[in-house]
Amino acid sequence: MKDRPLIGINTDYRATAKGRTPHSYMNSGYFDCILSANALPVMIPPLIKEQDLAPILEQLDGVLLTGGDDLDPKKMGLSPHPAVTVMPERREASDRMLCKLIQQMRMPVLGIGLGMQELNVVNGGGIYLHLPEDMPRGIPHRDLQGGVHRHTVIMEPGSRLEEIYGPGEIRVNSYHHQGIRKLAPNFRTGAVAPDGLIEAYEGREKGWWVVGVQWHPENEGNISLDMQLIEAFTTAAASWNRVPLSLAKAS
């Protein structure tokens, strides 16, 4: 087991605009919470070629997929929606490639917000484009004024999420207007909101540690409840037996 595993974190991207050069960036909470969990963060720029991303992944022990804007509906066979803020093409292309390689390598991965949705879509799942429009009887999942909204989530009995947080429910922050409509075949529900929306999922395969959460534990990483998830992830990464991508593809 590694003392301090290397955790890759994908960066957001902003293209050239008036008075602005193209740049990548990330909220500091992502790398600060990884450091607090005794792991070392490694920034992954939005690279869109497999031959550039694969050698980086082969040096890592896990990946944290960050939040951001929305997936392009057209790439999922859906109609555009005025409430959707499509992320830059370069980030989406890079993130989709990253998710594909992570799945092939069975690398430990924690998807947060958008990262949760991306990993689900790349593995064959689907999303609601806009809440509450797609779930008229659903509870609010964000503050329309831009503040911090909170609601409870209920752990699925016997799940990895229940093992991490304990049975029952916890209260989480909630900033999203999209959500999981269809869960990918290799994932199972880990926690749900009171309205039944999937708020967390986990992998079905024993050999692949994967968790996706709709809330943002990195925003409150100094709270012990949030660090439980981050520490479970870095512990899994520290004990992961890396498989070279070439062998992973062959199998």
C-alpha positions, 0 to 999 in steps of 0.5 A: 500500500502506498503511503501517499497515493497520487490522485489525478484531478481533471481541470476545467477549461475556458476558451479564448474570449474577448480580453481573455486568453484560453486557460485551465483552472480548478477550485482549490477545494478539490486538491485541498481535500485530497491533501487533507486525506494524506494523498498527493493531487496531480492536475490533469489538463484537458488533453483530447488524445489518448496517447497524451492522457494514457501515460499520465493515468498510468502513473496515477493511483486514482482520479477525482472527476470534478464538477462544472457546466453541462454535457452537450445534449446533442452528444447524448441524442437529446434536444438543446435546452435553454437552461443547459450551459454547455461546457467547452468542447475541449473539456467534454472531449477530454473528460469523455476520453478520461472516463473511458480510460478509467473504466478500461483500467478499473482505476479507483475514481470518485465522480463529483457533480458533473463528474458523476454524470459524465462517468454515468453517461460514458458507461451507458447511463442517461441524465435528466436535462433540467430539474424540476422540469423533468421531475415535476414532483421532485424536491428543489435541488439548487438555490435559484438565487445562487446560494447553498441549498441543502437536503437529505439523502438516504443511504441504500442498505448494504451499499458502499455509501452506507459503509462509509457514512453509516445507515440512515440519512445525511444532509448534503449541499446541492447545486445541480439542475441535472441528475441521473435518469438512467443508471449505467449497467455496471453501477448501482444506487448508493443513495437517493434524495427524498424524491427518489432521485439518485444522489450517489452510485457505486460500482457493481464490480468488486475489483473496481472502486467507483463512487459518484456523488451529486453533492460536493464534499470538497466544498466542506472538506474540513467537516469530518462527514465529508472527509469520510468519503474522500478518505475512503477514496484515497485509501482505495487508491493507495491499495489499488494494484495498477494494471497497465492500460495495454493489458487492461485493453487486452482483457 
